Amino acid sequence: MDFFNDSATLGAIAHALAIILSPERLVFLVLGVLVGLGLGLVPGIGGLTGFALLVPFTYTMDPYAAFAMLLGMHSVIATSEVVTAVLFGVPGHAGAQAAVLDGLPMTKRGEGSRALAACYTSSLLGGLVGAVILAFMLPLVRPLVLAIATPEMLALTMFGIAMVSALSGKAPLRGMVVACFGILVGMIGTNAQTGQMRWTGDLLYLEDGIPIVPIVLGMFALPELCELAITRTAVATQVPLSSREGMKQGVKDALRNWFLVLRCSGLGAFLGMIPGVTSAVMDWIIYGYAMQTSKGGKDTFTKGDVRGVIAPESANNAREGGMLVPMLAFGVPGGAVQAILLGAMLVHGFVPGPEILTKHLDLAFSMVWSIALANIFGAGLCFALSGQFAKVATLRWTLILPVIMPIVYVGAFEGKHSWGDMIVLLVFGLLGWIMKRMKWARPPLILGLVLGALIERYMSISFMRYGADWLLRPGVIVILALSALVFFRPLLAQLRAGGHVQLPRLRERIRLKGEDLVYVFFIGLGAYALATSQEWLFSAKIGPTVVAGILVAAGTVSLLYKVLVAPPVLAKADAGGGIHMDLAGDEGEGALPTPVVLKRAARFFGWMLAFLGCMAVIGLVPTVPLMMVAFMRIEGRESWKLSLILAVCLTAALYGIFDQILHVAWPSCLLDQWLTPAA
């Protein structure tokens, strides 16, 4: 603490605030905030796109203004990307997945403005906590960061996998099956250690692996849009609270749960300091932590508990401050965005490390102030608009779907800017809808997808550098002990409650139902992965062999348990609510008959396929107005005037933003080939 008692340090803090509050720099900070809020509203567009857009303009700018604009942009993306997650179940990016689980049920109850206000308030508080932690940790972080080596990173990724038991609620074996499937998907592509091609099928698209963006949108966005097409109602059919009342309630919720905000913000900032811990991983860790530690959380989370949106959103914004600590102190970027920011700093002549903390301390604290002020401006602007945002959820489904569908395609295309992105979107969209309907938790798939490749890489490095001694490092022992506690906690709780398995006579129970085909699907994929990987080099096949083996074993045991265990035992296990960590399908009172559900779901995915086919012929931009008008006229009998106006406005917005501003290379189509003269 002597660091902050030093007059030079206090002078640097005050000088940094004066620098940022100067009008010419404050303007650029606000500009960055506006760009960040706009990018966050579009699914699939993240900080990388924003940095690619703004960084070229910063090379000739004043460095303080340049970094204020960049940090202002990046600090508020997490604030606005929850809008589509809360209102429609469409996560703006991987870091907004957890907000769907409680935000969407709140919107369906007519509490969308309350959920959004709680998100913005907790984001503001989390961002401020992250900025404070950044300021205090800069001089103290060296021992902590130096203590975190590859073995500790491996242990942390294992802790993330252990969270599957929390993510899967009352079906931990199902969660393990889904997580293993996600890990196998993450292993598709070129093995970094050996150069072995794994399950690429001679497709160039798969050689670098499958990007996470189209998978996230497929697993979470398309199933919710499909449910909207099935129910054929507005997202919120009744609004018990006015927008103003809901906003006031949301602010009170965040302030009332101040200790939860503080805990999750601190944990988010700490995880942000660790390179490699992405928002997709942190989101679920924080959500699981909040569910386990909040009073009654196991029964109310995923059903519209406001704490389920407060916890991840406070951590998301705090993470941004934490991620700057290792970059400023050691020049170690925590991700691609920080790597670009590091490059911009070097262009301006600033070298991260001791020089930043001595000669240019005012620059470091100007970044702290930039993050704090950006969160205030961003949250304030979003809060002012949250009432209007919430009203969108009350619109007819035939006005919402045709607008969201092309935006989801554009967001998915940001994965690799390839046709494969949109095919992956549809494949995982169908899988996600089936899993949701069959009550298979989807979050473990995303967690496995993100952590699988990291575990394989960290394990290889740890064994090469430390041998088996990496298991004896104090930090590793502590983290692995916590992982074991988290993983076996559901089993221990059941044993304490006197749980037991009661098997009836086999001849009465051996029969498969339609929902059990999901087991067959995953077990079959696991068996295929296990068999095909045996021909690879040892270093390339060891990971897939272990993971596929666990998938087959866990899936088989879970299926046998479901088929053989007496119905009363299963009913007792499921008492007290549905599945944890996912949204349930519309199977309550007044649920539609199965044939109607299947027919409408097939109709929805038929429209998605038609959009894809039309795009292949005439291109994405011309397809948007054509398919929007067709959908609105055929499905909703909307007027020609309304259909044309809405289609033209959305097309103009997409073309202006992505073509003229971001200069996105649109997917190729047959029309381009016909119009391009042969060489």
C-alpha positions in Angstrom: 0.0 0.0 0.0 3.0 2.3 0.2 2.7 2.5 -3.5 -0.5 4.6 -3.2 0.9 6.7 -0.4 3.7 7.9 -2.7 3.0 11.5 -3.8 4.3 10.8 -7.3 1.7 8.0 -7.7 -1.1 10.1 -6.4 0.0 12.9 -8.7 0.0 10.4 -11.6 -3.5 9.4 -10.8 -4.8 13.0 -10.7 -2.8 13.9 -13.8 -4.3 10.9 -15.7 -7.8 12.0 -14.8 -7.2 15.5 -15.9 -5.8 14.2 -19.2 -8.8 12.0 -19.9 -11.3 14.7 -18.9 -9.8 17.2 -21.4 -12.5 17.8 -24.1 -10.4 16.7 -27.1 -9.8 13.3 -25.5 -13.2 12.9 -23.9 -14.8 13.2 -27.3 -12.8 10.2 -28.6 -13.6 8.2 -25.4 -17.4 8.8 -26.1 -16.9 7.9 -29.7 -15.3 4.6 -28.7 -18.2 3.9 -26.4 -20.8 4.5 -29.1 -18.9 2.2 -31.5 -18.6 -0.5 -28.8 -22.3 -0.3 -28.0 -23.3 -0.6 -31.6 -21.0 -3.6 -32.2 -22.3 -5.3 -29.1 -25.9 -5.1 -30.4 -25.0 -7.2 -33.5 -24.6 -11.0 -32.7 -21.2 -12.4 -33.6 -19.4 -9.1 -33.8 -16.9 -8.6 -31.0 -13.9 -6.6 -29.9 -11.7 -7.9 -32.7 -13.9 -6.3 -35.3 -14.0 -3.0 -33.3 -10.2 -3.0 -33.0 -9.8 -3.7 -36.7 -12.1 -0.8 -37.4 -10.5 1.8 -35.0 -6.8 0.9 -34.6 -5.7 2.2 -38.1 -7.1 5.6 -37.1 -5.1 5.7 -33.9 -1.6 5.6 -35.3 -1.5 9.4 -35.9 -3.6 10.3 -32.8 -2.5 11.6 -29.4 -1.7 8.3 -27.5 -4.0 9.1 -24.6 -6.9 9.9 -26.8 -6.1 6.8 -28.9 -6.1 4.4 -26.0 -9.2 6.1 -24.5 -11.1 5.4 -27.7 -10.0 1.8 -28.0 -10.6 1.0 -24.3 -13.9 2.9 -24.4 -15.0 0.7 -27.3 -13.9 -2.6 -25.9 -15.1 -1.9 -22.3 -18.8 -1.5 -23.2 -19.3 -4.3 -25.8 -20.2 -6.7 -23.0 -22.7 -4.1 -21.8 -24.8 -3.9 -25.0 -24.4 -7.5 -26.2 -26.9 -8.7 -23.5 -29.7 -6.9 -25.3 -30.4 -9.6 -27.8 -29.5 -12.3 -25.3 -32.1 -11.1 -22.8 -34.9 -10.2 -25.3 -34.6 -13.0 -27.8 -32.2 -15.6 -26.4 -29.6 -14.7 -29.1 -26.2 -14.1 -27.3 -24.4 -11.2 -28.9 -21.1 -13.1 -28.3 -19.8 -16.1 -26.3 -19.6 -14.0 -23.2 -23.3 -13.3 -23.2 -24.4 -16.9 -23.1 -25.2 -17.2 -19.4 -27.4 -14.1 -19.5 -29.8 -16.0 -21.8 -30.7 -18.6 -19.1 -32.4 -16.1 -16.7 -32.8 -13.0 -18.9 -35.1 -14.7 -21.5 -37.5 -16.2 -18.9 -37.7 -12.7 -17.3 -38.5 -11.2 -20.7 -41.2 -13.9 -21.3 -42.8 -12.8 -17.9 -42.8 -9.2 -19.1 -39.8 -8.2 -17.1 -37.4 -7.4 -19.9 -36.8 -3.8 -18.8 -36.0 -5.1 -15.3 -33.6 -7.7 -16.6 -31.8 -5.1 -18.8 -31.6 -2.5 -16.1 -30.1 -5.1 -13.7 -27.6 -6.1 -16.4 -26.5 -2.5 -17.0 -26.3 -1.6 -13.3 -24.2 -4.7 -12.5 -22.1 -4.1 -15.6 -21.4 -0.6 -14.4 -20.5 -1.7 -10.9 -18.4 -4.6 -12.3 -16.5 -2.3 -14.6 -15.7 0.1 -11.8 -14.6 -2.8 -9.6 -12.4 -4.0 -12.4 -10.9 -0.6 -12.9 -10.1 -0.3 -9.1 -8.6 -3.8 -9.1 -6.5 -2.8 -12.1 -5.2 0.3 -10.3 -4.3 -1.6 -7.2 -2.9 -4.7 -8.8 -0.5 -3.0 -11.2 2.2 -2.6 -8.6 1.4 -5.8 -6.8 0.8 -8.3 -9.6 4.3 -9.5 -10.3 4.5 -12.4 -7.8 1.0 -13.6 -8.7 1.5 -13.6 -12.5 5.0 -15.2 -12.2 3.5 -18.0 -10.1 1.0 -18.9 -12.8 2.8 -21.2 -15.3 1.5 -23.8 -17.7 0.7 -26.4 -15.0 -1.5 -23.9 -13.1 -3.2 -23.1 -16.4 -3.8 -26.8 -17.0 -5.3 -27.1 -13.5 -7.6 -24.1 -14.1 -8.9 -25.6 -17.4 -9.5 -28.9 -15.5 -11.5 -26.8 -13.0 -13.5 -25.5 -15.8 -14.3 -29.0 -17.0 -15.2 -30.0 -13.4 -17.9 -27.2 -13.6 -19.8 -29.5 -15.9 -21.2 -31.2 -12.8 -22.8 -27.8 -11.9 -23.8 -27.0 -15.4 -25.7 -30.3 -15.8 -27.7 -30.0 -12.6 -29.5 -33.3 -11.9 -27.9 -35.2 -14.9 -24.1 -35.0 -14.4 -23.4 -37.9 -16.7 -25.3 -36.3 -19.5 -23.3 -33.2 -18.9 -20.1 -35.2 -19.2 -21.2 -36.7 -22.4 -22.0 -33.3 -23.9 -18.8 -31.8 -22.6 -16.7 -34.6 -24.2 -18.5 -34.1 -27.4 -17.6 -30.4 -27.3 -14.0 -31.3 -26.6 -13.9 -33.6 -29.6 -15.4 -30.9 -31.8 -12.7 -28.6 -30.5 -10.1 -31.1 -31.6 -11.2 -31.1 -35.2 -8.4 -29.6 -37.4 -4.6 -29.7 -37.3 -3.0 -31.0 -34.2 -0.5 -28.3 -33.1 2.1 -30.7 -31.7 2.3 -33.2 -34.6 0.7 -31.5 -37.6 -1.8 -34.5 -37.7 -5.1 -33.7 -39.5 -7.9 -34.9 -37.3 -11.4 -35.5 -38.8 -10.9 -32.8 -41.5 -12.2 -35.0 -44.3 -10.0 -33.2 -46.8 -12.0 -30.0 -46.2 -9.9 -26.9 -46.1 -12.4 -25.2 -43.8 -11.9 -27.8 -41.1 -8.0 -27.7 -41.1 -7.9 -24.7 -38.7 -10.8 -26.0 -36.6 -14.4 -24.9 -36.3 -14.8 -21.3 -35.0 -16.8 -20.8 -31.8 -19.1 -18.0 -33.1 -21.4 -20.1 -35.4 -21.5 -22.9 -32.9 -22.6 -20.5 -30.1 -25.3 -18.9 -32.3 -26.4 -22.3 -33.5 -26.7 -23.8 -30.0 -28.4 -20.9 -28.4 -29.8 -18.5 -30.9 -31.5 -20.7 -33.5 -33.3 -22.9 -30.9 -34.9 -19.9 -29.3 -35.9 -18.5 -32.7 -37.3 -21.8 -33.5 -39.4 -21.8 -30.3 -40.7 -18.4 -31.3 -41.7 -19.8 -34.7 -43.4 -22.8 -32.9 -45.4 -20.8 -30.4 -46.2 -18.0 -32.9 -46.6 -15.4 -30.2 -44.6 -12.4 -29.1 -41.6 -13.1 -26.8 -43.5 -11.3 -24.0 -47.2 -11.8 -24.2 -47.9 -9.7 -21.1 -46.1 -6.9 -19.4 -47.0 -6.6 -15.7 -44.4 -3.8 -15.0 -44.1 -0.6 -17.0 -40.8 0.2 -18.5 -40.0 2.8 -15.8 -41.0 0.5 -13.0 -39.1 -2.4 -14.4 -35.9 -0.2 -14.8 -36.2 1.0 -11.2 -36.7 -2.6 -10.0 -33.7 -3.8 -12.0 -31.4 -1.1 -10.4 -32.7 -2.0 -6.9 -32.0 -5.7 -7.6 -28.4 -5.0 -8.5 -27.9 -2.7 -5.5 -29.6 -5.2 -3.2 -27.3 -7.9 -4.3 -24.2 -5.7 -4.0 -22.2 -8.5 -2.2 -22.9 -10.9 -5.2 -21.8 -8.1 -7.6 -18.6 -7.5 -5.5 -17.7 -11.3 -5.3 -18.4 -12.0 -9.0 -16.6 -8.8 -10.1 -13.5 -9.7 -8.0 -13.5 -13.3 -9.4 -14.0 -12.0 -12.9 -11.1 -9.6 -12.6 -8.9 -12.3 -11.2 -9.8 -14.8 -14.0 -9.2 -12.0 -16.5 -5.6 -11.7 -15.3 -5.0 -15.3 -16.4 -4.1 -15.5 -20.1 -6.2 -17.9 -22.0 -9.3 -17.7 -19.8 -11.8 -16.5 -22.4 -15.2 -14.9 -21.7 -16.9 -18.0 -22.9 -15.3 -20.0 -20.1 -15.5 -17.3 -17.4 -19.2 -16.8 -18.1 -20.2 -20.3 -17.1 -17.7 -20.5 -14.2 -19.2 -17.3 -12.7 -22.8 -18.5 -13.3 -22.1 -21.9 -11.7 -20.5 -20.2 -8.8 -23.4 -17.8 -8.3 -25.9 -20.7 -8.5 -24.1 -22.8 -6.0 -23.5 -20.0 -3.5 -26.8 -18.0 -3.7 -29.6 -18.8 -1.4 -32.1 -21.1 -3.2 -30.1 -20.6 -6.4 -30.3 -24.3 -7.4 -34.1 -24.1 -7.5 -34.6 -20.6 -9.1 -31.7 -20.1 -11.5 -32.6 -20.7 -15.2 -36.2 -19.9 -14.3 -35.9 -16.1 -14.3 -33.9 -15.3 -11.2 -32.5 -11.8 -11.6 -29.3 -12.9 -9.8 -28.6 -15.1 -12.8 -28.1 -12.0 -15.0 -26.4 -9.9 -12.3 -23.6 -12.4 -11.6 -22.2 -13.0 -15.1 -22.6 -9.4 -16.3 -20.8 -7.9 -13.3 -17.9 -10.3 -14.0 -17.8 -9.7 -17.7 -17.0 -6.0 -17.4 -14.6 -6.5 -14.4 -12.7 -9.0 -16.6 -11.7 -6.2 -19.0 -9.8 -4.4 -16.2 -8.2 -7.7 -15.1 -7.0 -8.6 -18.6 -4.9 -5.4 -18.8 -2.8 -6.2 -15.7 -0.5 -8.8 -17.2 -0.3 -6.8 -20.5 0.8 -3.6 -18.8 3.0 -5.2 -16.2 4.8 -7.8 -18.4 3.7 -7.3 -22.0 1.8 -10.6 -21.9 -1.5 -10.2 -23.7 -4.5 -12.2 -22.4 -6.0 -12.6 -25.8 -6.2 -11.4 -29.4 -7.7 -8.1 -28.4 -5.0 -7.3 -25.9 -2.4 -8.4 -28.5 -3.7 -5.8 -30.9 -3.7 -3.2 -28.1 -0.1 -4.1 -27.2 0.8 -3.6 -30.9 -0.8 -0.1 -30.8 1.1 0.8 -27.7 4.4 -0.2 -29.3 3.6 1.9 -32.4 3.2 4.9 -30.1 6.5 4.1 -28.4 5.4 2.7 -25.1 6.9 -0.6 -23.9 4.8 -2.5 -21.4 6.7 -3.6 -18.2 8.7 -1.7 -15.6 8.9 1.3 -17.9 5.1 1.7 -17.9 5.0 1.5 -14.1 7.7 4.1 -13.6 8.2 6.5 -16.5 4.7 6.4 -17.9 2.6 5.8 -14.9 0.1 8.5 -16.0 -0.6 6.5 -19.2 -1.4 3.3 -17.1 -3.8 5.2 -14.9 -5.3 7.0 -17.9 -6.3 3.5 -19.0 -7.8 2.9 -15.6 -9.8 6.1 -15.9 -10.8 5.3 -19.5 -12.3 2.0 -18.4 -14.2 3.5 -15.5 -15.6 6.4 -17.5 -16.5 4.2 -20.4 -18.6 2.0 -18.1 -20.4 5.0 -16.7 -21.2 6.4 -20.1 -22.0 3.0 -21.7 -24.2 1.8 -18.8 -25.9 5.2 -18.6 -26.8 5.3 -22.3 -28.0 1.7 -22.3 -30.1 2.3 -19.2 -31.7 5.3 -20.9 -32.7 3.1 -23.8 -33.6 -0.1 -21.9 -37.3 0.7 -21.7 -37.4 1.1 -25.5 -35.4 -2.1 -26.0 -37.8 -4.1 -23.8 -40.8 -3.0 -25.9 -39.3 -4.8 -28.9 -40.1 -8.1 -27.1 -43.8 -7.3 -27.3 -43.8 -7.1 -31.1 -45.4 -9.8 -33.3 -43.2 -12.8 -34.0 -43.6 -12.2 -37.8 -41.8 -8.8 -37.3 -39.0 -10.2 -35.0 -38.0 -13.4 -36.8 -37.4 -11.9 -40.3 -35.1 -9.2 -38.8 -33.1 -11.6 -36.5 -32.6 -14.4 -39.0 -30.4 -12.5 -41.4 -28.5 -10.8 -38.5 -27.7 -14.3 -37.1 -26.4 -15.4 -40.6 -24.2 -12.3 -40.7 -22.9 -12.9 -37.2 -22.1 -16.5 -38.0 -20.2 -15.5 -41.1 -17.8 -13.6 -38.9 -16.3 -16.9 -37.7 -14.0 -17.5 -40.7 -15.8 -15.5 -43.4 -16.6 -18.8 -45.1 -19.6 -20.7 -46.3 -18.7 -23.4 -43.8 -19.7 -21.0 -41.0 -23.3 -20.9 -42.1 -23.5 -24.6 -42.6 -22.1 -25.1 -39.0 -24.7 -22.6 -37.8 -27.6 -24.7 -39.2 -26.1 -28.1 -38.1 -25.6 -27.0 -34.5 -28.8 -25.1 -34.6 -30.8 -28.3 -35.3 -28.7 -30.2 -32.7 -29.2 -27.4 -30.1 -33.0 -27.4 -30.6 -33.2 -31.2 -30.2 -31.0 -31.1 -27.1 -33.2 -28.4 -25.6 -36.4 -30.3 -26.3 -34.9 -33.5 -24.9 -33.6 -31.7 -21.8 -29.9 -32.1 -22.5 -28.0 -29.2 -21.1 -26.2 -27.2 -23.9 -23.6 -25.1 -21.9 -21.2 -28.1 -21.3 -20.8 -28.4 -25.0 -19.5 -24.8 -25.3 -17.3 -25.2 -22.2 -15.8 -28.4 -23.6 -15.3 -26.8 -27.0 -13.3 -23.9 -25.5 -11.3 -25.8 -22.9 -10.6 -29.0 -24.9 -7.9 -27.6 -27.1 -6.4 -25.7 -24.1 -6.2 -28.9 -21.9 -4.4 -30.8 -24.7 -1.9 -28.0 -25.3 -1.2 -27.3 -21.6 -0.9 -30.9 -20.8 1.7 -31.5 -23.5 3.8 -28.5 -22.4 3.5 -29.4 -18.7 4.7 -33.0 -19.2 7.5 -31.9 -21.6 8.8 -29.2 -19.2 8.1 -30.6 -15.7 7.4 -34.3 -16.2 5.0 -35.7 -13.6 6.3 -33.1 -11.0 3.8 -30.6 -12.3 1.2 -32.3 -10.1 3.2 -31.4 -7.0 3.1 -27.6 -7.5 1.2 -26.0 -4.6 -1.1 -24.0 -6.9 -1.9 -27.1 -8.9 -2.7 -29.1 -5.8 -5.1 -26.4 -4.5 -6.9 -26.0 -7.9 -7.2 -29.7 -8.5 -8.6 -30.2 -5.0 -11.3 -27.5 -5.7 -12.0 -29.2 -9.0 -12.6 -32.6 -7.2 -14.8 -30.9 -4.7 -16.9 -29.3 -7.4 -17.1 -32.4 -9.5 -18.1 -34.8 -6.7 -20.3 -32.4 -4.9 -23.6 -33.7 -6.5 -22.7 -37.3 -5.7 -21.8 -36.5 -2.1 -25.0 -34.6 -1.7 -27.0 -37.5 -2.9 -25.1 -39.9 -0.6 -25.8 -37.7 2.4 -29.4 -37.6 1.5 -29.5 -41.5 1.4 -29.9 -41.8 -2.3 -29.8 -45.2 -3.8 -30.4 -47.0 -7.1 -33.3 -49.5 -7.3 -33.3 -51.8 -10.3 -36.5 -53.5 -11.4 -36.7 -56.7 -13.4 -35.0 -56.2 -16.7 -37.8 -57.5 -18.8 -40.1 -54.7 -17.6 -37.8 -51.8 -18.5 -35.7 -52.7 -21.5 -37.2 -50.5 -24.1 -35.9 -47.3 -25.9 -38.0 -44.2 -26.4 -37.6 -41.6 -29.1 -35.7 -39.2 -26.7 -33.1 -42.0 -26.1 -31.9 -41.6 -29.7 -29.9 -38.6 -28.5 -27.9 -41.1 -26.4 -27.4 -43.3 -29.4 -26.2 -40.3 -31.5 -23.6 -39.2 -29.0 -22.4 -42.7 -28.2 -22.2 -43.5 -31.9 -20.1 -40.4 -32.5 -17.8 -41.2 -29.6 -17.3 -44.8 -30.9 -16.5 -43.4 -34.4 -14.0 -40.9 -32.9 -12.4 -43.7 -30.8 -12.0 -46.0 -33.8 -10.8 -43.5 -36.4 -8.2 -41.9 -34.1 -6.2 -45.1 -33.5 -4.4 -44.6 -36.9 -2.9 -41.3 -35.9 0.4 -40.5 -34.2 0.5 -41.1 -30.5 0.6 -37.5 -29.4 -2.3 -36.7 -31.7 -4.5 -39.6 -30.7 -4.0 -39.8 -27.0 -6.3 -36.9 -26.2 -9.2 -38.0 -28.6 -8.8 -41.6 -27.3 -9.3 -40.6 -23.7 -12.1 -38.2 -24.3 -14.0 -40.4 -26.7 -13.6 -43.3 -24.3 -15.1 -41.2 -21.5 -17.9 -40.2 -23.7 -18.8 -43.7 -24.7 -18.6 -45.0 -21.1 -20.5 -42.1 -19.5 -23.2 -42.2 -22.3 -23.6 -46.0 -21.9 -23.9 -45.9 -18.1 -26.4 -42.9 -18.3 -28.5 -44.7 -20.9 -28.6 -47.9 -18.9 -29.5 -46.0 -15.8 -32.4 -44.3 -17.6 -33.7 -47.5 -19.1 -33.3 -49.8 -16.1 -34.1 -47.6 -13.1 -37.7 -47.7 -11.8 -39.8 -44.6 -12.6 -40.4 -43.7 -9.0 -36.6 -43.3 -8.5 -36.3 -41.1 -11.5 -39.3 -39.1 -10.5 -37.7 -38.5 -7.1 -34.4 -37.5 -8.7 -36.2 -35.0 -10.9 -38.4 -33.5 -8.1 -38.1 -29.9 -7.4 -37.8 -28.5 -10.9 -36.4 -29.1 -14.3 -32.8 -29.2 -15.5 -30.2 -26.7 -14.3 -28.1 -24.5 -16.5 -30.3 -24.5 -19.6 -33.7 -23.4 -20.8 -36.6 -25.9 -21.0 -38.8 -26.4 -24.0 -42.4 -25.3 -24.1 -43.7 -28.4 -22.4 -45.8 -27.0 -19.6 -49.5 -26.4 -19.5 -51.0 -25.6 -22.8 -48.1 -27.1 -24.7 -48.7 -27.8 -28.4 -49.1 -31.4 -29.6 -45.9 -33.0 -30.8 -46.9 -33.2 -34.5 -47.6 -29.5 -34.5 -44.3 -28.7 -32.9 -42.4 -30.9 -35.4 -44.2 -29.4 -38.3 -43.6 -25.8 -37.3 -39.9 -26.5 -36.4 -39.4 -28.1 -39.8 -41.0 -25.0 -41.3 -38.6 -22.7 -39.5 -35.5 -24.7 -40.5 -36.9 -24.8 -44.0 -36.9 -21.0 -44.1 -33.3 -21.0 -42.8 -32.3 -23.5 -45.6 -34.2 -21.4 -48.2 -32.2 -18.3 -47.0 -29.0 -20.3 -47.4 -29.9 -21.5 -50.8 -31.0 -18.1 -52.1 -27.8 -16.7 -50.7 -25.8 -19.2 -52.6 -27.4 -18.1 -55.9 -27.7 -14.3 -55.6 -25.6 -13.4 -52.6 -26.3 -12.3 -49.0 -27.3 -8.7 -49.4 -29.9 -9.3 -52.2 -31.3 -12.3 -50.3 -32.1 -10.3 -47.1 -35.0 -8.1 -48.6 -36.2 -11.0 -50.8 -36.5 -13.5 -47.9 -37.8 -10.9 -45.4 -40.7 -9.9 -47.6 -41.5 -13.6 -48.5 -41.5 -14.6 -44.8 -43.6 -11.7 -43.7 -46.1 -12.1 -46.5 -46.4 -15.9 -46.3 -46.1 -16.6 -42.5 -47.6 -13.5 -41.1 -49.8 -12.0 -43.9 -48.2 -8.7 -43.2 -49.0 -5.8 -45.6 -46.8 -5.2 -48.6 -46.0 -1.7 -47.4 -44.8 -2.8 -43.9 -42.8 -5.7 -45.4 -41.0 -3.6 -47.9 -40.2 -0.8 -45.5 -38.8 -3.2 -42.9 -36.8 -5.1 -45.5 -35.3 -2.0 -47.1 -34.3 -0.5 -43.7 -32.6 -3.7 -42.5 -30.8 -4.2 -45.8 -29.6 -0.6 -45.9 -28.3 -0.9 -42.3 -26.5 -4.2 -43.0 -25.0 -2.9 -46.2 -23.9 0.4 -44.6 -22.3 -1.1 -41.5 -20.7 -4.3 -42.9 -19.9 -3.3 -46.5 -19.2 0.4 -46.3 -17.8 0.7 -42.8 -16.4 -2.7 -41.8 -15.6 -3.8 -45.4 -16.7 -7.4 -44.8 -16.0 -9.7 -47.7 -19.4 -11.2 -48.4 -19.8 -14.9 -49.2 -19.3 -15.8 -52.9 -22.4 -16.8 -54.9 -23.2 -18.2 -58.3 -24.3 -14.8 -59.6 -20.8 -13.4 -59.0 -19.4 -16.3 -61.1 -21.8 -15.7 -63.9 -21.1 -11.9 -64.0 -17.3 -12.3 -63.8 -15.8 -12.8 -67.3 -13.6 -15.8 -67.7 -9.9 -15.1 -67.7 
